[in-house]
């Protein structure tokens, strides 16, 4: 697996520490699947921001978080010593390890050979196990900040479905997420050509825009476009 992270990712992690409501909104997209999963693997735990949300809600699950970058892994392990964490890649896990669900939030786009990665997940999942991902959406939103963050791509519904099916999965849920975020990304990073995140804007979004964003998505705006794609796919035998 090839993936690239840099200092901008560390800043993104720091900024996202404020985004509690946003992370819980992401959790809601996968909650019914993950809460029914006795054994969960998080691939790409970073410094544990979303891992905390999983741990907070999936109280009856055994959670394992995997992080390949040493600096991030050390922070993850220190922050959440009560869960099992590993330094390495999915390919490094033993053949005997099997999980009910794999969760991956804003990581698959960092992986050059994403089909091989998904084939590894297929091996790690139990029969009828599920893969849950959130990835950046809409190729027209790809900007220099995506490149700086190590994103190889942004996905369309067709490209995400294709790579999952090629890896041996059946897609059960595939939908845009965060319609308001689409336009905010377009404004800030496409039109204004910004190349960094603003903590102040993240705080503003967290305080004032999450609830209207959730409402618009609930009313169907996410069918048109979204900042991200949510996908739940089931392993085929």
PAMISE-787707 format. One record per residue (C-alpha): residue number from 1; residue in one letter; x, y, z. Coordinates in nm, 2 decimals. Example, Ala and Ser with C-alpha at 12.3 -4.5 7.8 and 13.67 -1.06 7.14 Angstrom:
2
<node><n>1</n><res>A</res><X>1.23</X><Y>-0.45</Y><Z>0.78</Z></node>
<node><n>2</n><res>S</res><X>1.37</X><Y>-0.11</Y><Z>0.71</Z></node>
***
This chain:
237
<node><n>1</n><res>X</res><X>0.00</X><Y>0.00</Y><Z>0.00</Z></node>
<node><n>2</n><res>X</res><X>0.13</X><Y>0.35</Y><Z>-0.08</Z></node>
<node><n>3</n><res>X</res><X>0.00</X><Y>0.65</Y><Z>0.11</Z></node>
<node><n>4</n><res>X</res><X>0.13</X><Y>1.00</Y><Z>0.17</Z></node>
<node><n>5</n><res>X</res><X>0.08</X><Y>1.22</Y><Z>0.47</Z></node>
<node><n>6</n><res>X</res><X>0.25</X><Y>1.55</Y><Z>0.55</Z></node>
<node><n>7</n><res>X</res><X>0.24</X><Y>1.84</Y><Z>0.79</Z></node>
<node><n>8</n><res>X</res><X>-0.09</X><Y>1.96</Y><Z>0.65</Z></node>
<node><n>9</n><res>X</res><X>-0.25</X><Y>1.64</Y><Z>0.78</Z></node>
<node><n>10</n><res>X</res><X>-0.12</X><Y>1.70</Y><Z>1.13</Z></node>
<node><n>11</n><res>X</res><X>-0.28</X><Y>2.05</Y><Z>1.11</Z></node>
<node><n>12</n><res>X</res><X>-0.60</X><Y>1.90</Y><Z>0.98</Z></node>
<node><n>13</n><res>X</res><X>-0.61</X><Y>1.66</Y><Z>1.28</Z></node>
<node><n>14</n><res>X</res><X>-0.55</X><Y>1.94</Y><Z>1.52</Z></node>
<node><n>15</n><res>X</res><X>-0.83</X><Y>2.15</Y><Z>1.36</Z></node>
<node><n>16</n><res>X</res><X>-1.07</X><Y>1.86</Y><Z>1.35</Z></node>
<node><n>17</n><res>X</res><X>-1.03</X><Y>1.82</Y><Z>1.73</Z></node>
<node><n>18</n><res>X</res><X>-1.29</X><Y>2.10</Y><Z>1.75</Z></node>
<node><n>19</n><res>X</res><X>-1.54</X><Y>1.93</Y><Z>1.52</Z></node>
<node><n>20</n><res>X</res><X>-1.72</X><Y>1.72</Y><Z>1.77</Z></node>
<node><n>21</n><res>X</res><X>-2.07</X><Y>1.76</Y><Z>1.61</Z></node>
<node><n>22</n><res>X</res><X>-1.93</X><Y>1.69</Y><Z>1.26</Z></node>
<node><n>23</n><res>X</res><X>-1.76</X><Y>1.37</Y><Z>1.37</Z></node>
<node><n>24</n><res>X</res><X>-2.08</X><Y>1.26</Y><Z>1.54</Z></node>
<node><n>25</n><res>X</res><X>-2.27</X><Y>1.33</Y><Z>1.22</Z></node>
<node><n>26</n><res>X</res><X>-2.03</X><Y>1.10</Y><Z>1.04</Z></node>
<node><n>27</n><res>X</res><X>-2.08</X><Y>0.84</Y><Z>1.30</Z></node>
<node><n>28</n><res>X</res><X>-2.46</X><Y>0.85</Y><Z>1.24</Z></node>
<node><n>29</n><res>X</res><X>-2.40</X><Y>0.74</Y><Z>0.88</Z></node>
<node><n>30</n><res>X</res><X>-2.25</X><Y>0.41</Y><Z>1.00</Z></node>
<node><n>31</n><res>X</res><X>-2.40</X><Y>0.36</Y><Z>1.35</Z></node>
<node><n>32</n><res>X</res><X>-2.65</X><Y>0.09</Y><Z>1.29</Z></node>
<node><n>33</n><res>X</res><X>-2.38</X><Y>-0.12</Y><Z>1.11</Z></node>
<node><n>34</n><res>X</res><X>-2.10</X><Y>-0.06</Y><Z>1.36</Z></node>
<node><n>35</n><res>X</res><X>-2.31</X><Y>-0.10</Y><Z>1.68</Z></node>
<node><n>36</n><res>X</res><X>-2.42</X><Y>-0.45</Y><Z>1.55</Z></node>
<node><n>37</n><res>X</res><X>-2.05</X><Y>-0.54</Y><Z>1.50</Z></node>
<node><n>38</n><res>X</res><X>-1.88</X><Y>-0.73</Y><Z>1.79</Z></node>
<node><n>39</n><res>X</res><X>-1.54</X><Y>-0.68</Y><Z>1.64</Z></node>
<node><n>40</n><res>X</res><X>-1.45</X><Y>-0.35</Y><Z>1.46</Z></node>
<node><n>41</n><res>X</res><X>-1.12</X><Y>-0.26</Y><Z>1.28</Z></node>
<node><n>42</n><res>X</res><X>-1.05</X><Y>0.11</Y><Z>1.21</Z></node>
<node><n>43</n><res>X</res><X>-0.80</X><Y>0.15</Y><Z>0.93</Z></node>
<node><n>44</n><res>X</res><X>-0.61</X><Y>0.48</Y><Z>0.95</Z></node>
<node><n>45</n><res>X</res><X>-0.69</X><Y>0.59</Y><Z>1.30</Z></node>
<node><n>46</n><res>X</res><X>-0.47</X><Y>0.90</Y><Z>1.28</Z></node>
<node><n>47</n><res>X</res><X>-0.44</X><Y>1.05</Y><Z>1.62</Z></node>
<node><n>48</n><res>X</res><X>-0.77</X><Y>0.91</Y><Z>1.74</Z></node>
<node><n>49</n><res>X</res><X>-1.03</X><Y>1.18</Y><Z>1.68</Z></node>
<node><n>50</n><res>X</res><X>-1.28</X><Y>0.94</Y><Z>1.51</Z></node>
<node><n>51</n><res>X</res><X>-1.16</X><Y>0.65</Y><Z>1.72</Z></node>
<node><n>52</n><res>X</res><X>-1.29</X><Y>0.83</Y><Z>2.02</Z></node>
<node><n>53</n><res>X</res><X>-1.63</X><Y>0.86</Y><Z>1.87</Z></node>
<node><n>54</n><res>X</res><X>-1.64</X><Y>0.48</Y><Z>1.78</Z></node>
<node><n>55</n><res>X</res><X>-1.53</X><Y>0.40</Y><Z>2.14</Z></node>
<node><n>56</n><res>X</res><X>-1.79</X><Y>0.64</Y><Z>2.28</Z></node>
<node><n>57</n><res>X</res><X>-2.08</X><Y>0.47</Y><Z>2.10</Z></node>
<node><n>58</n><res>X</res><X>-1.99</X><Y>0.11</Y><Z>2.02</Z></node>
<node><n>59</n><res>X</res><X>-1.96</X><Y>0.02</Y><Z>2.38</Z></node>
<node><n>60</n><res>X</res><X>-2.02</X><Y>-0.35</Y><Z>2.33</Z></node>
<node><n>61</n><res>X</res><X>-1.77</X><Y>-0.39</Y><Z>2.05</Z></node>
<node><n>62</n><res>X</res><X>-1.40</X><Y>-0.49</Y><Z>2.05</Z></node>
<node><n>63</n><res>X</res><X>-1.23</X><Y>-0.21</Y><Z>1.87</Z></node>
<node><n>64</n><res>X</res><X>-0.89</X><Y>-0.22</Y><Z>1.70</Z></node>
<node><n>65</n><res>X</res><X>-0.73</X><Y>0.08</Y><Z>1.54</Z></node>
<node><n>66</n><res>X</res><X>-0.45</X><Y>0.06</Y><Z>1.28</Z></node>
<node><n>67</n><res>X</res><X>-0.22</X><Y>0.36</Y><Z>1.21</Z></node>
<node><n>68</n><res>X</res><X>0.09</X><Y>0.33</Y><Z>0.98</Z></node>
<node><n>69</n><res>X</res><X>0.26</X><Y>0.66</Y><Z>1.08</Z></node>
<node><n>70</n><res>X</res><X>0.47</X><Y>0.65</Y><Z>1.39</Z></node>
<node><n>71</n><res>X</res><X>0.40</X><Y>1.00</Y><Z>1.52</Z></node>
<node><n>72</n><res>X</res><X>0.02</X><Y>0.96</Y><Z>1.48</Z></node>
<node><n>73</n><res>X</res><X>0.02</X><Y>0.61</Y><Z>1.62</Z></node>
<node><n>74</n><res>X</res><X>0.20</X><Y>0.72</Y><Z>1.94</Z></node>
<node><n>75</n><res>X</res><X>-0.06</X><Y>0.99</Y><Z>2.00</Z></node>
<node><n>76</n><res>X</res><X>-0.34</X><Y>0.74</Y><Z>1.92</Z></node>
<node><n>77</n><res>X</res><X>-0.21</X><Y>0.48</Y><Z>2.16</Z></node>
<node><n>78</n><res>X</res><X>-0.15</X><Y>0.74</Y><Z>2.44</Z></node>
<node><n>79</n><res>X</res><X>-0.50</X><Y>0.89</Y><Z>2.39</Z></node>
<node><n>80</n><res>X</res><X>-0.69</X><Y>0.56</Y><Z>2.39</Z></node>
<node><n>81</n><res>X</res><X>-0.49</X><Y>0.30</Y><Z>2.59</Z></node>
<node><n>82</n><res>X</res><X>-0.82</X><Y>0.11</Y><Z>2.65</Z></node>
<node><n>83</n><res>X</res><X>-0.85</X><Y>0.00</Y><Z>2.29</Z></node>
<node><n>84</n><res>X</res><X>-0.62</X><Y>-0.23</Y><Z>2.09</Z></node>
<node><n>85</n><res>X</res><X>-0.40</X><Y>-0.03</Y><Z>1.85</Z></node>
<node><n>86</n><res>X</res><X>-0.14</X><Y>-0.14</Y><Z>1.60</Z></node>
<node><n>87</n><res>X</res><X>0.14</X><Y>0.05</Y><Z>1.42</Z></node>
<node><n>88</n><res>X</res><X>0.13</X><Y>-0.07</Y><Z>1.06</Z></node>
<node><n>89</n><res>X</res><X>-0.09</X><Y>-0.13</Y><Z>0.75</Z></node>
<node><n>90</n><res>X</res><X>-0.38</X><Y>-0.36</Y><Z>0.70</Z></node>
<node><n>91</n><res>X</res><X>-0.16</X><Y>-0.60</Y><Z>0.50</Z></node>
<node><n>92</n><res>X</res><X>0.05</X><Y>-0.64</Y><Z>0.82</Z></node>
<node><n>93</n><res>X</res><X>-0.23</X><Y>-0.80</Y><Z>1.02</Z></node>
<node><n>94</n><res>X</res><X>-0.22</X><Y>-1.18</Y><Z>1.06</Z></node>
<node><n>95</n><res>X</res><X>-0.41</X><Y>-1.41</Y><Z>0.84</Z></node>
<node><n>96</n><res>X</res><X>-0.60</X><Y>-1.53</Y><Z>1.15</Z></node>
<node><n>97</n><res>X</res><X>-0.74</X><Y>-1.18</Y><Z>1.23</Z></node>
<node><n>98</n><res>X</res><X>-1.10</X><Y>-1.14</Y><Z>1.12</Z></node>
<node><n>99</n><res>X</res><X>-1.35</X><Y>-0.86</Y><Z>1.19</Z></node>
<node><n>100</n><res>X</res><X>-1.72</X><Y>-0.80</Y><Z>1.15</Z></node>
<node><n>101</n><res>X</res><X>-1.67</X><Y>-0.44</Y><Z>1.02</Z></node>
<node><n>102</n><res>X</res><X>-1.39</X><Y>-0.22</Y><Z>0.89</Z></node>
<node><n>103</n><res>X</res><X>-1.43</X><Y>0.16</Y><Z>0.92</Z></node>
<node><n>104</n><res>X</res><X>-1.22</X><Y>0.41</Y><Z>0.72</Z></node>
<node><n>105</n><res>X</res><X>-1.29</X><Y>0.78</Y><Z>0.74</Z></node>
<node><n>106</n><res>X</res><X>-1.11</X><Y>1.01</Y><Z>0.49</Z></node>
<node><n>107</n><res>X</res><X>-0.82</X><Y>0.77</Y><Z>0.44</Z></node>
<node><n>108</n><res>X</res><X>-0.89</X><Y>0.56</Y><Z>0.12</Z></node>
<node><n>109</n><res>X</res><X>-0.82</X><Y>0.86</Y><Z>-0.10</Z></node>
<node><n>110</n><res>X</res><X>-0.46</X><Y>0.86</Y><Z>0.04</Z></node>
<node><n>111</n><res>X</res><X>-0.39</X><Y>0.51</Y><Z>-0.09</Z></node>
<node><n>112</n><res>X</res><X>-0.26</X><Y>0.49</Y><Z>-0.44</Z></node>
<node><n>113</n><res>X</res><X>-0.35</X><Y>0.12</Y><Z>-0.49</Z></node>
<node><n>114</n><res>X</res><X>-0.69</X><Y>0.14</Y><Z>-0.33</Z></node>
<node><n>115</n><res>X</res><X>-0.82</X><Y>-0.18</Y><Z>-0.50</Z></node>
<node><n>116</n><res>X</res><X>-0.54</X><Y>-0.39</Y><Z>-0.34</Z></node>
<node><n>117</n><res>X</res><X>-0.62</X><Y>-0.22</Y><Z>-0.01</Z></node>
<node><n>118</n><res>X</res><X>-0.99</X><Y>-0.32</Y><Z>-0.04</Z></node>
<node><n>119</n><res>X</res><X>-0.89</X><Y>-0.68</Y><Z>-0.13</Z></node>
<node><n>120</n><res>X</res><X>-0.69</X><Y>-0.69</Y><Z>0.19</Z></node>
<node><n>121</n><res>X</res><X>-1.00</X><Y>-0.57</Y><Z>0.38</Z></node>
<node><n>122</n><res>X</res><X>-1.20</X><Y>-0.85</Y><Z>0.21</Z></node>
<node><n>123</n><res>X</res><X>-0.95</X><Y>-1.10</Y><Z>0.35</Z></node>
<node><n>124</n><res>X</res><X>-0.97</X><Y>-0.95</Y><Z>0.70</Z></node>
<node><n>125</n><res>X</res><X>-1.35</X><Y>-0.95</Y><Z>0.72</Z></node>
<node><n>126</n><res>X</res><X>-1.56</X><Y>-1.23</Y><Z>0.84</Z></node>
<node><n>127</n><res>X</res><X>-1.82</X><Y>-1.39</Y><Z>0.61</Z></node>
<node><n>128</n><res>X</res><X>-2.08</X><Y>-1.12</Y><Z>0.53</Z></node>
<node><n>129</n><res>X</res><X>-1.87</X><Y>-0.86</Y><Z>0.70</Z></node>
<node><n>130</n><res>X</res><X>-1.90</X><Y>-0.49</Y><Z>0.61</Z></node>
<node><n>131</n><res>X</res><X>-1.67</X><Y>-0.22</Y><Z>0.50</Z></node>
<node><n>132</n><res>X</res><X>-1.77</X><Y>0.14</Y><Z>0.59</Z></node>
<node><n>133</n><res>X</res><X>-1.60</X><Y>0.44</Y><Z>0.43</Z></node>
<node><n>134</n><res>X</res><X>-1.63</X><Y>0.81</Y><Z>0.40</Z></node>
<node><n>135</n><res>X</res><X>-1.43</X><Y>0.96</Y><Z>0.12</Z></node>
<node><n>136</n><res>X</res><X>-1.40</X><Y>1.30</Y><Z>-0.06</Z></node>
<node><n>137</n><res>X</res><X>-1.65</X><Y>1.33</Y><Z>-0.34</Z></node>
<node><n>138</n><res>X</res><X>-1.68</X><Y>1.51</Y><Z>-0.67</Z></node>
<node><n>139</n><res>X</res><X>-1.38</X><Y>1.54</Y><Z>-0.90</Z></node>
<node><n>140</n><res>X</res><X>-1.46</X><Y>1.90</Y><Z>-0.98</Z></node>
<node><n>141</n><res>X</res><X>-1.37</X><Y>1.98</Y><Z>-0.62</Z></node>
<node><n>142</n><res>X</res><X>-1.02</X><Y>1.85</Y><Z>-0.66</Z></node>
<node><n>143</n><res>X</res><X>-0.79</X><Y>2.14</Y><Z>-0.58</Z></node>
<node><n>144</n><res>X</res><X>-0.43</X><Y>2.21</Y><Z>-0.48</Z></node>
<node><n>145</n><res>X</res><X>-0.52</X><Y>2.15</Y><Z>-0.11</Z></node>
<node><n>146</n><res>X</res><X>-0.62</X><Y>1.79</Y><Z>-0.21</Z></node>
<node><n>147</n><res>X</res><X>-0.28</X><Y>1.74</Y><Z>-0.36</Z></node>
<node><n>148</n><res>X</res><X>-0.10</X><Y>1.89</Y><Z>-0.06</Z></node>
<node><n>149</n><res>X</res><X>-0.30</X><Y>1.66</Y><Z>0.17</Z></node>
<node><n>150</n><res>X</res><X>-0.18</X><Y>1.36</Y><Z>-0.03</Z></node>
<node><n>151</n><res>X</res><X>-0.52</X><Y>1.28</Y><Z>-0.20</Z></node>
<node><n>152</n><res>X</res><X>-0.47</X><Y>1.07</Y><Z>-0.51</Z></node>
<node><n>153</n><res>X</res><X>-0.83</X><Y>1.13</Y><Z>-0.60</Z></node>
<node><n>154</n><res>X</res><X>-1.18</X><Y>1.24</Y><Z>-0.52</Z></node>
<node><n>155</n><res>X</res><X>-1.45</X><Y>0.99</Y><Z>-0.59</Z></node>
<node><n>156</n><res>X</res><X>-1.77</X><Y>0.98</Y><Z>-0.78</Z></node>
<node><n>157</n><res>X</res><X>-2.05</X><Y>0.72</Y><Z>-0.70</Z></node>
<node><n>158</n><res>X</res><X>-1.95</X><Y>0.52</Y><Z>-1.01</Z></node>
<node><n>159</n><res>X</res><X>-1.58</X><Y>0.51</Y><Z>-0.93</Z></node>
<node><n>160</n><res>X</res><X>-1.63</X><Y>0.42</Y><Z>-0.57</Z></node>
<node><n>161</n><res>X</res><X>-1.88</X><Y>0.15</Y><Z>-0.66</Z></node>
<node><n>162</n><res>X</res><X>-1.65</X><Y>0.01</Y><Z>-0.93</Z></node>
<node><n>163</n><res>X</res><X>-1.35</X><Y>-0.03</Y><Z>-0.70</Z></node>
<node><n>164</n><res>X</res><X>-1.55</X><Y>-0.20</Y><Z>-0.42</Z></node>
<node><n>165</n><res>X</res><X>-1.71</X><Y>-0.44</Y><Z>-0.67</Z></node>
<node><n>166</n><res>X</res><X>-1.37</X><Y>-0.52</Y><Z>-0.83</Z></node>
<node><n>167</n><res>X</res><X>-1.24</X><Y>-0.61</Y><Z>-0.48</Z></node>
<node><n>168</n><res>X</res><X>-1.53</X><Y>-0.85</Y><Z>-0.41</Z></node>
<node><n>169</n><res>X</res><X>-1.79</X><Y>-0.64</Y><Z>-0.23</Z></node>
<node><n>170</n><res>X</res><X>-2.16</X><Y>-0.57</Y><Z>-0.29</Z></node>
<node><n>171</n><res>X</res><X>-2.24</X><Y>-0.20</Y><Z>-0.23</Z></node>
<node><n>172</n><res>X</res><X>-2.54</X><Y>-0.17</Y><Z>0.00</Z></node>
<node><n>173</n><res>X</res><X>-2.54</X><Y>0.20</Y><Z>0.07</Z></node>
<node><n>174</n><res>X</res><X>-2.38</X><Y>0.47</Y><Z>-0.15</Z></node>
<node><n>175</n><res>X</res><X>-2.48</X><Y>0.84</Y><Z>-0.10</Z></node>
<node><n>176</n><res>X</res><X>-2.35</X><Y>1.19</Y><Z>-0.10</Z></node>
<node><n>177</n><res>X</res><X>-2.29</X><Y>1.35</Y><Z>0.24</Z></node>
<node><n>178</n><res>X</res><X>-2.29</X><Y>1.71</Y><Z>0.34</Z></node>
<node><n>179</n><res>X</res><X>-2.44</X><Y>1.92</Y><Z>0.06</Z></node>
<node><n>180</n><res>X</res><X>-2.35</X><Y>2.25</Y><Z>0.23</Z></node>
<node><n>181</n><res>X</res><X>-1.99</X><Y>2.13</Y><Z>0.27</Z></node>
<node><n>182</n><res>X</res><X>-1.97</X><Y>2.09</Y><Z>-0.11</Z></node>
<node><n>183</n><res>X</res><X>-2.04</X><Y>2.46</Y><Z>-0.16</Z></node>
<node><n>184</n><res>X</res><X>-1.81</X><Y>2.56</Y><Z>0.12</Z></node>
<node><n>185</n><res>X</res><X>-1.53</X><Y>2.36</Y><Z>-0.03</Z></node>
<node><n>186</n><res>X</res><X>-1.60</X><Y>2.50</Y><Z>-0.38</Z></node>
<node><n>187</n><res>X</res><X>-1.59</X><Y>2.86</Y><Z>-0.24</Z></node>
<node><n>188</n><res>X</res><X>-1.28</X><Y>2.83</Y><Z>-0.02</Z></node>
<node><n>189</n><res>X</res><X>-1.05</X><Y>2.60</Y><Z>-0.21</Z></node>
<node><n>190</n><res>X</res><X>-1.17</X><Y>2.62</Y><Z>-0.57</Z></node>
<node><n>191</n><res>X</res><X>-1.27</X><Y>2.98</Y><Z>-0.61</Z></node>
<node><n>192</n><res>X</res><X>-1.07</X><Y>3.15</Y><Z>-0.34</Z></node>
<node><n>193</n><res>X</res><X>-0.78</X><Y>2.90</Y><Z>-0.39</Z></node>
<node><n>194</n><res>X</res><X>-0.70</X><Y>2.87</Y><Z>-0.02</Z></node>
<node><n>195</n><res>X</res><X>-0.45</X><Y>2.61</Y><Z>0.07</Z></node>
<node><n>196</n><res>X</res><X>-0.50</X><Y>2.56</Y><Z>0.44</Z></node>
<node><n>197</n><res>X</res><X>-0.78</X><Y>2.50</Y><Z>0.70</Z></node>
<node><n>198</n><res>X</res><X>-0.89</X><Y>2.78</Y><Z>0.93</Z></node>
<node><n>199</n><res>X</res><X>-0.96</X><Y>2.68</Y><Z>1.28</Z></node>
<node><n>200</n><res>X</res><X>-1.19</X><Y>2.97</Y><Z>1.32</Z></node>
<node><n>201</n><res>X</res><X>-1.40</X><Y>2.87</Y><Z>1.02</Z></node>
<node><n>202</n><res>X</res><X>-1.42</X><Y>2.51</Y><Z>1.15</Z></node>
<node><n>203</n><res>X</res><X>-1.54</X><Y>2.64</Y><Z>1.48</Z></node>
<node><n>204</n><res>X</res><X>-1.80</X><Y>2.86</Y><Z>1.31</Z></node>
<node><n>205</n><res>X</res><X>-1.91</X><Y>2.56</Y><Z>1.10</Z></node>
<node><n>206</n><res>X</res><X>-1.93</X><Y>2.34</Y><Z>1.41</Z></node>
<node><n>207</n><res>X</res><X>-2.14</X><Y>2.60</Y><Z>1.60</Z></node>
<node><n>208</n><res>X</res><X>-2.37</X><Y>2.74</Y><Z>1.34</Z></node>
<node><n>209</n><res>X</res><X>-2.38</X><Y>2.52</Y><Z>1.03</Z></node>
<node><n>210</n><res>X</res><X>-2.39</X><Y>2.15</Y><Z>1.13</Z></node>
<node><n>211</n><res>X</res><X>-2.76</X><Y>2.15</Y><Z>1.22</Z></node>
<node><n>212</n><res>X</res><X>-2.88</X><Y>2.33</Y><Z>0.90</Z></node>
<node><n>213</n><res>X</res><X>-2.64</X><Y>2.10</Y><Z>0.70</Z></node>
<node><n>214</n><res>X</res><X>-2.80</X><Y>1.79</Y><Z>0.86</Z></node>
<node><n>215</n><res>X</res><X>-3.15</X><Y>1.93</Y><Z>0.79</Z></node>
<node><n>216</n><res>X</res><X>-3.07</X><Y>2.00</Y><Z>0.42</Z></node>
<node><n>217</n><res>X</res><X>-2.93</X><Y>1.65</Y><Z>0.37</Z></node>
<node><n>218</n><res>X</res><X>-3.23</X><Y>1.50</Y><Z>0.55</Z></node>
<node><n>219</n><res>X</res><X>-3.46</X><Y>1.69</Y><Z>0.31</Z></node>
<node><n>220</n><res>X</res><X>-3.27</X><Y>1.54</Y><Z>0.01</Z></node>
<node><n>221</n><res>X</res><X>-3.01</X><Y>1.80</Y><Z>-0.09</Z></node>
<node><n>222</n><res>X</res><X>-2.74</X><Y>1.53</Y><Z>-0.06</Z></node>
<node><n>223</n><res>X</res><X>-2.89</X><Y>1.36</Y><Z>-0.36</Z></node>
<node><n>224</n><res>X</res><X>-2.75</X><Y>1.64</Y><Z>-0.58</Z></node>
<node><n>225</n><res>X</res><X>-2.40</X><Y>1.67</Y><Z>-0.46</Z></node>
<node><n>226</n><res>X</res><X>-2.20</X><Y>1.64</Y><Z>-0.14</Z></node>
<node><n>227</n><res>X</res><X>-1.85</X><Y>1.71</Y><Z>0.00</Z></node>
<node><n>228</n><res>X</res><X>-1.81</X><Y>1.34</Y><Z>0.07</Z></node>
<node><n>229</n><res>X</res><X>-1.95</X><Y>1.00</Y><Z>-0.02</Z></node>
<node><n>230</n><res>X</res><X>-2.07</X><Y>0.75</Y><Z>0.24</Z></node>
<node><n>231</n><res>X</res><X>-2.04</X><Y>0.38</Y><Z>0.14</Z></node>
<node><n>232</n><res>X</res><X>-2.13</X><Y>0.06</Y><Z>0.32</Z></node>
<node><n>233</n><res>X</res><X>-2.03</X><Y>-0.25</Y><Z>0.13</Z></node>
<node><n>234</n><res>X</res><X>-2.07</X><Y>-0.62</Y><Z>0.22</Z></node>
<node><n>235</n><res>X</res><X>-1.81</X><Y>-0.89</Y><Z>0.16</Z></node>
<node><n>236</n><res>X</res><X>-1.91</X><Y>-1.15</Y><Z>-0.10</Z></node>
<node><n>237</n><res>X</res><X>-1.78</X><Y>-1.50</Y><Z>-0.05</Z></node>
***
